[in-house]
Amino acid sequence: MATYRSPGVYVEEVPPLARPIAGVGTSTAGFIGVVADNVKMPLDASGNAKKVAAVAKPELVTSWEAFKNSFGDIQAGNKTLALAVYGFFDNGGTRCWITRVAKEADLADLRKVLPQFETIDEISMVAAPGVSLKAQQDALVEHCVRMLDRVAILDGVEKPATLTIGDITSASTSSFAALYFPWIQVFDPVTSQGVWQPPSGHVAGVCARVDAQRGVFKAPANEVPRGALDVEFRVTRNDQDELNEKGVNIIRSFDGNLLIWGARTLGGDEHGEFKYLSVRRYFNFLRKSIYQGTQFVVFEPNSPALWQRIIRSVSDFLLGQWRDGALFGETAKQAFFVKCDADTNPPDVRARGQVVTEIGVAIVQPAEFVIFRIQQQTGG
């Protein structure tokens, strides 16, 4: 309390009862791919070729032109990665971090490369376009499970022997991963022909586009992958029945129109509520937003006054999410609850220097199966 010694008007700064929680970004991707040491680079202002970006050092790229300046235009030494990044920006992506390796053999053990992404907090999706071996894909999944704030976008095998889950992927199932099949045909400016390309870069761009237009709670499905000309396999509905249950997201052709026709995490039904990619990504968003938005709590007196500030901050944030359509319920009370009181913070908890808040949310799920009941009535 300030001490006043003479008459007058004084202005005091009073800390707010609640601090606003801002939603974190959800559309930044992290890509790992091959860019050879001898790729042809654009010229700088002096007419000399620019240097290719360093190996195993993530670089932020915010446009296709920026990618070309650091990794070269589409060419033999970087084609798969370059086409994936081009597809990312073409489909609505705006920011991605790229880690370069010099040759295909360097992709064999991604566990040596992925730690570079751990310090980049904004990454929410990770992909290594075209990698399909179990050890490679499991490394991507394990990274996302450890970080708890991102998902792995995986590619199915390019030419599987059969259209079964075992031939399409051998990756371990996880709610922190989503797998897409089949490969797509895109235009190759080098040969002026269509080439088959893993879909993960385009899918990551679609996720970013849907996040911006609708929100991360909207499933990135029933969406057109821009730049995709055809699919390597025409998967039928009967083919998709089993694959959908296992969490393989199919890119299908409907009368020549390509659509991402799946919205599941790898493993599908075994993950319960997290069988949907949108639920997993939205939960990651909530966890990270609330975690970062409540850092003011640390070292504050653990008292009922602090508990009320926590309740107010988190409730205001979730109320905004409900109004945006991300939470299910006709009223806010049905959509979420926040509890931080003497029940969640008894003396033994407070003695350990902890403050515990229980939060419950009803997350909307995609309408995966739309059923029409048609009744015909005879005249009479």
N, C-alpha and C positions, 0 to 999 in steps of 0.2 A: 504494500500500500504506500503510495507516494505521500510525502509530507508537504503541506502547503504553509507558507509563512507570511504571506501577504494577500490582501483581497485581490480578486481578479477571476478571469475565466481560464480554466485549464482544460486541456484535451489529453485524454489518456488513451493508450492503445490497449484494447481489451481483446484477448484471444477469442476467436469464434468458438461457439459451442461445438460445431462440427466442421471438419475440413472436407472439402469436396474431393471425391475420388474420381480420377480421370481414367477412362478406358484405355488400355494399352493397345498398341498397333498389333495387327494380326496378319498382315499381308506381305511381310518381308521374307524372302526365300534365301536359302543358302544352297549354292550349287557346287558340286565337285566334279571336275572333268579334265580330260586331257587337252593340253595345248602344247604342241611340240616346241622345242627351243628354236627351231628354224622356220617358224611361221613367218610369212611375209607381213610386215607391219607398215602402217601408214607413215607418211613423212611428216616431220615437224616443220616449224616455220623456217628452219635453215636448210631444208631439203634433205635432211638425214633421216634415216629410218628410226622410228621410236623403239625403245626397248620393250620387250614383252614383260608382262608382270612377273614378279618373283614367284618361284615355286613354293607351295605350301604356306603362302601368306595371304590370308583373306583380303580381298579388295572390294570396296563398295562400288557398285555400278548402278546408276540411276537412269540410264537410257541406252538404247542400242548403239548410238554413236560413242558413248563412253566405253561400252564393251569393245568396240573396234579399236579404240585408241589404246586399250590396255592388253587386248588378247588377239587382235587382228580380225579381219573380215572372214566370212565363211570360206573355208578352204580345207584341203586334205588333212592338215595337221591339227585342226580343231573342230571339225565339222559337226560331230554329235553334240558337243557342248554348245557351240555357236548356234545351231538350229534350235536347241532347247531354250537358250536364253532369248533368242529372237521370238520364239513362240510365247515365252513368258511375257515380254513387253507387248507383243501383238494382242494378247488376250486380256490386257488390263493391268499387268504388274507394273510397279513403279520403282521398287527398290529391291536389290538382291546383292548378296555377298558371294563372291566367287573365289574358290580355292583351286588353284591350278596344279596339276601334276604333269610331268613331262612326257610320260609314256604309259601305255596300257598296263604294263606290269606294275606300275606304282599304284594302280587301283586295287590290287589284290588284297592289300591289308589297309582298309579304310580307317581302322582304329588308330593308325599313326597320323592320320590327317584330321579326323573329326575333332580332336581336342582344340584345334584352332577356332572352332565355332563356339566353344563353351563360354568364352568371354564376351561374345556378341549378343547382348541381351535382346535385341529387337527381332532376331530370327524366330519365325514361327513355323516354317516349313523347311525341310531338308531333302535334297534329292541329289542323286548321282546318276544322271541320265544314261540308260543303257546297261547298267550293272545288273546282273541277274543271278550270280552265284549266291548260295546260301550264306557264306561267310561275309560277303559284301553287304547283302541286304540286312542280315542280322546286326551288323555293326551300326548301320543307320538307325535301326529300331532301338538298339540298346542305348545309343546316344540320346534319342528322344525320351525314352523311359527315364533315363538318369536326369535329364534337364527338366522334365515335367512341364515345359512351356512350348513345345513344338511337336510336330508330327512328321513322319517320314512319308514322302510320296514315292512309291515304288513302281517299277515297270515290270510287267510280266515278260516271260521269255519270248523272244522274237518269233521263233518258229517252233512251237511245242509239237511233240509227236502226236498228242491227242488234246482235246479240249477238256481236260480234267485238271483239278486243282493241283495235283501232284506234278503234272508236266508244265503247268503255267508258272508255278513258283515253288520253291522249297524253303522260303523264308519262314521264320517262326511267327506264329500269330501274335498280334498285339493290338490293343485299342489305340496305340500311339502310331499306327501305320495304316496306310491305305494303298491298295495296289490296283493298277489300271491295265487293262488289256482290251484289244490287241494293240500292236504298233500302228501308227498312222502314217499316211503318205503326205509329204510336204514338198513344196517346190524347192529345188536346189539351184541357186543362181549360178553355181559353177558349171554344172552340166546342162542347165536349162531343162531339166527333167525332174520327174517326181522321184523321191527316194523315201525309203521306209525309215521312220524315226521313232524312238521311244517317246511315249506321250507325257512323261512326268513334267517336263518344262511347260508344256501347254496347259496341263491341269493346274499347276501352281499358279499360272496366270489367271485361269478361270476362277480359282479360289480368291485371288486378290480382287478380281472384278466383282464377284458376288459380294465380298466383304464391303466394298465401297458402295455398291448400289443398294444392297439390302441389309447387310449385317452378317457377322460371322455365324450367327445362329441359323442362317439360311443354308440348306445343303447345297454344295456346289454340283448340282446334278440337274438333268433336263436342260443343260446348257450346251451351246454350240462351241466346240473348240476351234476358234478362228485359225485359218491357215491350214487346217486339215482337209486334204482332198479326198481321201479314201481310207478304209481300214483294211488291214492285212487279212483278217478273217471276218466273214459275215456271220456273226454269232446270232443264232435264232433264239426265240423265247424259250424253247425247250432246252437248248444248250445252257441258257442263263439260269434256269431254275436251280440247279445244283450249285453253280458258281456263286450265285447271289447269296445263298445260305452260308457259304464259306467266306464271304467278304471280298470277292473279286468284283471290282467295278468295271462294267463292260462299256466300251464305246461302240455304239451301234449305228447302223445305217438304216434309216427309215425313208424309203422312197428316194434314196440319194442324199438325204439330209443326215449329217452326222450329229449325234447327241451323246453326251456323257450320261449313261443310263444306269447309274449306280451311285450309292451314297453311303457305303459301309466301310467300317474299319476291317482290317485283315483278321479273319476269324469269324466275323459276322455274329451269329446268334450267341456264341459262347461268351460274348462280352456284356450280355445283359443290356442295360440302358446305353452303354458305350459302344453298341454295335454300329451306331451311326457316326460318321465322321464329323458332322456338324455339332453333335452333342459333345464329342471329345474336344473339338477345337474351341467350342464356346466355354466349356468348363475350364480349359487352360486359360482362356481369356479372363474369366471371372477370378480364378485363383491368383493370377499374376496382378490383375488390376487392384484387387483388394489388398494383396500383400504390399504392393508398392504404395498404395494410398493410405495405409495405416501405419507407416513408419513413425509417425509423430508420437505413437504410443510408447515407444522405447524410452525407458528411464523416467517416465511420468509416474507420479504417485498412484499406486494401485488402489483406487478408491471408487466408490459408487459414482462420483463425478466423472471419472475417466470412463467408466463403463457406459454411462449415458452418452458421452461424446463418441465412443466407438459405435454404439447402436445408431446414433443419429447419422454418422458418416456413411456407414454401410447401408443403412436403410434408404437414405437419399439416393445412393448409387443404384441400388436394386430397384427402387421405384422408377427411376429413369429407364432401366432395362425393361421393366414390365410395360411401361408406356410405349416403348419402341417395338413391342411385340415379341421380345425374346423369351419371356417367361409366361407360363401357362396359368390361366386363372381369370375368372370374371372380375375378381377384386384383387387388390394388392395383397390382402391377407391370405388369399388362396395361393398366391404366386410365390411368396417367400416369407421367411421369418428370420429374425436376428435376436439371439438371446445372449446377454452378457450381464450376469448378476451374481448374487451370492451363491446361487446353486452351481454355476459353472466356475466360480472362483472361491471355493471354501478356503479356510485358513491355511491348510497344508499347501494348496496351490500357490497362494500369495507368498507363503514363506519361501517357496522355490524361485520367486521372482518372475512368476508367470501370470499372464492374464489370458483367459480362455474365452473365446467367443464361438458359439454354435450358430451356424448359418445353414438354412435349408432353402433350396430353390426348386421350382418345378420348371424344368427346361422343356421348351417345345421340341417336338420330334417331327421329322419330315413325314408327310403323308405318302408313304412308300407304296401302299396298295390302296388305290381308289376304287371303291366298289359301288356300283349302281344297282339298285333294286328296282326292277321294272315290273309293274303290275298291269296286266291287261284286263279290262272289264268289258264283258259282253253287253250289248244293248238290251234293253228290256224294261 
